[in-house]
Amino acid sequence: VGGIAAFGRPAIALAEMARVARRGTPIVVVDEQLDEGAAPCLYQRLAYGALTLFAPSAGSPTALLPPDATDVVDEQVSRFYYSLTFRMPARPVAQAAP
């Protein structure tokens, strides 16, 4: 929560989350993103600017998810935050040699 936008290479961070999480477990990333649909006032824009001081390109990294991510849900959960949830599919069971 509240850190992925500050990573130098968020795609690598997401890939590592996907690698270490148990397959099928939901992975949730929550971070700053201004809800443009809510017409933020000047005060809200200033507060958001303070929240994202070190991450000028804050926003949901949906495009950076691993290509095989499933059950992707990207939603704006408040005026300042998004929630991105995804899962990695179960690995196929290896077939025993005859």
PyMOL commands that set and color helices and strands:
alter all, ss='L'
color gray80, all
select helices_A, chain A and resi 4-6+10-20+36-38+42-51+62-64
alter helices_A, ss='H'
color red, helices_A
select strands_A, chain A and resi 27-32+70-76+81-87
alter strands_A, ss='S'
color yellow, strands_A
deselect
rebuild
show_as cartoon
